[in-house]
Amino acid sequence: MEQVLKSPPLFTDDFIVFGILAILLALIFYTSSLNHPFWKKFYTIFPALLMCYLLPSILSSLNIIATDWNLTDASGGFILDENGEGIRIHSSLYKISSRFLLPAALILLTLSIDLKALLKLGRKALIMFFAGTVGVIIGGPVAILIVSIFAPEVVGGAGFDAAWRGLSTLAGSWIGGGANQTAMLELYQYNPQKYGAMVLVDIVIANIWMAILLFGINKKEKIDTWLGADNTAIEDLKDKVSAHTKNITRVPELKDYIIMLGVVFGVVAFAHWTSIYIPQAIEAIWPSVGDGSSMMSTFGDGFFWMVTIATIGGVVLSFTPARKFEGVGASKLGSLFIYILVATIGMKMDLGSVLSNPGLFVVGLIWMSFHALILMIVAYVIKAPYFFVAVGSMANIGGAASAPIVASAFHASLASVGVLLAILGYIIGTYGAIISAVLMEMIAPI
């Protein structure tokens, strides 16, 4: 992968950076709770959740904080390894949040769910998810076709340098996730020296789209009115969870938190443990799963199994007395973990990188715009609420790390909808990406 050398940010210590993120979250929630005309107007335009994502990205763009950078010596020069490449340093905050806090949040937000009410959300959730998938599959070829008219060199190429091979990895990522993206890289053998640009497009475009979806949540009533959407099932689910929470709410004691966290992180530990051994067992049956060259590669990905087992654990707990943990603030604690995850995701977004390779970013923007267009057309036809548009899209584009964030922005009880659809995205991601790759190869200029 072609590596762009990056200077260390102002703050490189994760302990300090975490403190900065915590201060940002505190300031956002404090100002959003003030009964002041300015802040009321401000948060009407920019929802608090969006600001939790946007402010860290601004600090990252200014190189005050960062998720990764290159090691330098005392004089500020880059230190290179034996291959002449910069030595990369990575912040651990996103990995800890996505591997530790995310599964815990999924359990905490799921254990109070009413599964029967969740199933009553019906076919519209699945239709919008698959509409998003189709938008990604077809969006790639459409983007290549449009860009080839005025900049064929951006989407052309031959052999392993062909742009369609690299763009196939975007299709894998935007339908499923990292495992699907790796599978496409292995299947189509795109030039690894150019792959870094594709990763950059993936991160930037996906994060811009997530910001747009979060912005739209504050306008959901107007959007739903335009779509002619029926929110009955969603409101029923929210009302049931709210009523259940009200009935069991009590003043928590220390033992409540200790027991609750013991149960939750016990399930997180089990999810991590099984995420190690299940892929190994599958790889013993299908050896090609482990190297990413198989269409079954998703099932060899530990993150996939960690998210899946954690979600199943939360659903199982919803049928046990653990469901009463909602009475001492389970979903609030889960939401706290989600907000920390949002802030660490925001760190990954460098707004200045958009200008580094404008041609490929144009491809990405057209591709994502087509995805959005398909979603809105289908939503208008079937009268699906904006909730299904946003979550169906992010279950494809962002996966299990982002879909629950968008879903819980509507209501904490809806986070499980996002993660369940994201798991479906992991399963079909490689297959959908292969279809998109075949179409892109047919259309791409040589």
N, C-alpha and C positions, 0 to 999 in steps of 0.2 A: 504494500500500500504506500502510495506517495505521501510522504510526511512533510507537512508545513511546520517549520520551526516556530515556536510560540514562546515569547518571553514569560517568565513567572509573573503572576498577578501581584498586586500589592499585599494581599493576605494569602499565605499558602498553608497555614496551619488549620486543619479541619476543625479544631476546637474553637478557634476564633471565628471561622466562617460560619459554623453552626450558631454561634452567639449572634452574629450579624443577621442571619436568617430569622432567628427567634425574635430579635428586636423588630425586624421588618413586619413579621406576622403580628406582633403585639401592637405596633403602631397602626397597622391596617384595621385590626379589629377594634382598637380604641377609637379611632377617628370615625369608623363606620357606625359606631354606637352613639355618637354625639348627636344631640338634637340641635344641629346648627344648619341653617339653610345652605351654606356652601358645601358642607360634607354630604348632606342629603342629595343635593344636585349632582355632586361628583360621583357618588356611588350609584346613582341612578343611571349614569352614563357608563361608568366603569365599575362593574361588580367587584366585590371584595375578593372573590376567588380569582378573578382575572388579575387583580393587582398583586396577589400573592405569587402569581406566576410571572408577571411582567417586571416587577421591581428587581428580583434577582437576575433576570435576563439583561436588564439595563446595567447593573453592576458588573455582570460578566462581559458585556460589550465594552465597558470602560476599562476592563482588565483589573478591576478591583478585587474580584473573586473569579475563580475559574474551576472547571472540572478536570482539566488537564493542561499541562505546559511542559516545556523542555528544561532540563537541568542546565544551569549556567555556572561558570566559575566566578571567582571574586571580582574579576574585571568586567563581568557581564557577558562574556563570550559563551557560546553554546558548547557544551561538552558532548563529543561524539563517541559512539561505540566503535568497535573494531571494523564494522561495515560502513563507517562513515555516516551513520544515521544518528539523529539526536536522541538522547536518552529521555524517554517520556515519563513524567510523573503524573499520577492520577489521584484526584480526591476520592476519598472513600465514602463521602456522604450519600451520593446517589445509590451506590451499591448497598449500603446499609439500609437506606430507606426502602428500596425496592425489594430487597431480600429479607428484611427483618420486620419493618413497619408495615409494608404493604400486605403480606399475608395475615398479620395480626389485625389490620384494619378490615380486611375482607371477612374475617371470622366475627369480629365485633359488630360489623354492620349487617351480617347475615343471620346471626343467632336469634334475632327477634323477628325474622321474616315470617310472614304467613304464606307458606308455599302454595296453598290452594289459590289464594288471591293473586299470587305472582303468576301462576299458570293462566289465570283469567285475563292477563294482559293480551293474550291471544296471538293471532297470526300476524298482526301488523308489525310487531317487534321483529319477527323473522323476515317479513317481506322487506322492511326497511334495511335490515342488515344485509340481505342478499342484493338489494338494490345498490347499496354501497359497494359490495363486492364486484358487481357487474360494472359499476362506474369506474373502478380501478382497472379491471381487466380491459375494458374498451378505451379508457382514458389514455393509456399509454400509446396505443396505435394512433389515436386521434391527435395527441400532442406531437408525435413524430411527423404525422402527415402535415400538420399546420406549420411547424418549424422548418420542415424541409423545403417549404416554398420560398422562404427568405434567408435561411441559414442552413443549407443541407450539410455543411461540414460539421455542425454541432451534433446531428443525429445520424451521421453516416459512418463510414469506416468499414474495414474488411477484416476478416480473420478474428482473432481474439481481441482486437481493438475496436470491433464494431460496437457502436453505442447501444444498440438494442440489447446486447449481452449484459452490459452494465445496468441498463434500465430494468432488465428482468429482476434484478435484485431489489429494486424499489418496489416492484409489483409484489414480490414475496414479503417484504416488510410491511407494505400498506394493506395487505389482505390478512396476513398472519402476524409475524413478528421476527425476531432475530434469527430463530432457527430456520424459518422459511427463507429468509434472506440469504443465509449461509448456504442452504441447499441449492438455491439458484446460482450462486457464485460457483459452487462445485459442479453443478450440472452443465453450465454454459462457459465455464473457464474464462471469464472476463479478465483482461490484463490487470494483474494486481497493482501495477504501478499507477493505474488510473482509477482504481476502485475508491480511493479516498474521496474523490470529488463526488461520487455517487452517495457515499455515506453522508457527506455534508449536505447535499440536496435533500436527502431523506430527513435528516434532523431538522433543518431549517424550515422546509415546507410543511412538514407534519406539525411542527410547533406553532407556526403562523396560523395554520388551520385550526388547531386546538384553541388558540386565543380568540379566533373569530367565533367559534362555537360557544365559548364561555361568554363572550360579549352578547351573543344572541339570546342567552338564557334570560337576561334582564328584559328582553323584548318578547318573551315567549307568548304572552297573552295576545299581543298584536299579530304575531306570526300564526298562532293557532286560529285566530279569527279569520285571517286571510286564507288559511288552508281549509277552513270549515271543519276543523278537527273535533273529535269526540274524546274528551279527557276522562270520561266516567270511570273506566277501569283503573286508571292511574290514581285518580282522586280517591276511589274506594280503598285502594291499597294503602295510600297515605293515611286515610282516616282510620283504617283498622289498626295500623301500627301505632298511630298517635293515641288512639283510645286505649290500646293495650299498655302503652307506656304510661299513660296517665293513671291507669288502675293500679299499676305495680310500683309507681315511683315512691321512694322513701328516702329519708336522710341516710346516706351511706356511712358505714363505719370502716375503719382501717381493714378489718378482716375481709370485708366485701371486695375491696380492691385487690388484696393479696390473693384471695381465692380466685377471683375473676382472671387476673393476670396469670396466675398459675395454670389455670385451665387453657387460656388462650395461647400462651407461649408454649405450653405443652403440646398443643396441636400444631403450632408453628414448627416446633422441633421435629415432630413426627412427619410433617410435610417435607421438611428439609431432608430428613433421613430417607424417606421413601423416594425423594427426587434424585437420590444418589443410586439407589439399588434397582429401581424400576427400569431406568434407561440401560443399566448394565445387563439386566435380564433380557430386555428386548434386543439389545445389540448381540447377545449370545445367539439369538434366533435369527436376526437379520444383521449380519456384520456391517452391511453398507449403511445402516442407520447412523453409526457412529461417526462416519467421515463426511456426512452431509450430502452424499451423492444420491440418496434414496428419497423417493417421494414419501417415505415413512419417517423422514428425519425429524419431524415435529415430535414424534413419540420418543425420540432419543434425547430430547432437550430437557434438562433438569428444571429450568424455570417453568416450563409448561406443566410439569408434574407438581411442582411446588404450589403453583397457583390453583391447579385443579384439586389437589388434596386439601388445601386450606379451605377452599370454597365448599367442598363436600363436608369437611369437618364442621363448618359453620352451619350448614343445612341440617346435619345430624344433631347438633346442639340445640337447634330450634325445636326439636321434638322432646327435649329433656328439660329438667328444672333449670338448666343453665339459661333458658330463655328469660328467666326473671332478672338476669344481670342487666337487662335494659332498664330496670327500675333504679339502678344505681349509676346509670350513665354510660352503658356500653357503647351506644352509637356515638355519643359525644366524644368519647375517648378514641373511637375509630375514626371519627372525622378529624380529630387533632392529628392523628398519624397521617391521614390523607393530605392535610394542609402542609405538613412538613415535607411529604413527598412532592407536592406541587412546587414548593420552593426549590427543592433540589433539581427538579426537572427544568425549572426556569433557569438555573445556572448553566444548563447545557446549551442554551440558546444565545448565540453570539450574533446580534443584529448586524454587525459590520461584515460578517462573512457572506451576506447576501450579494455583495458587490464583487466578490472574488472570482466568480465564474458565472457571469450573467446569462450565457447561452443555455447552460443546463438548468439554471433556475427558471428561465422562461418555460422550458419543457415541463418542469415540475409544477409551475403555477397553472399552466394550461391543463395539465393532467388533473390537478386537484380541483380546478374549476369545473371540469367535466364531471368529476365525481359528485361535486356539490349539485350540479344541474340535474343529474339523474335522480339524486335523492329528493330534490324539491319537486320534480315532475311527478315521481311516484307518490310522494306524500300528498300532493295536491289531488291526484287521481283517487287514492284510497282514503283520503281525509285523515291521515295519520298526524298526531300531534308532534310538535317540535321536539319533545322528549325522545321520540323514536328516531327522528332525523339525527339528532345530536349523538345519541348513544349508539345507534346503528352505524353511523359514520366512524366514531372513535373506536368502536370495537374492532373495526377493520384497520384504521390508520394508526391508532395508538396502542392497541392491545390491552392486556390486563393491567398495565401500569397506569393507563390514562382513562380507559372507559369508565371505571368506577368513580373517578374524579368528576367527570362530566355528569354521570348519573346522580351522584350524591349531591351535586349542586342544585338539583331539583328537589331532592329530599333524601335524607340519609337511608331511608328504607329501600330506595331504588338502586343502591350501589350494586346489589347482587345481579340486577338485570344486565348491567354493563359487563361484569366479569363473566357471566354465563355466555353472553354473546361473543366476548373476546376469546373464550376457550374454543368456541365453534370456529372462529377465525383462524386460530392456530391449526386446527385440524384440516381445514380446506385450503389454507394459504398456499401451499406448494402447488397443488393442482390448479388453482386459479391463476397463479403466476406463470405456470407453464403455458396455459392457453394464451395469456397476454403476450408472452415471449414469442410464441409462434406467430401471432398476428403482427407484432412489431417487426419481426424478421421479414415478413412478407412485404411490409410497407416501407421499411427503412431504405434510404438511398445508399448505394455502394460508394 
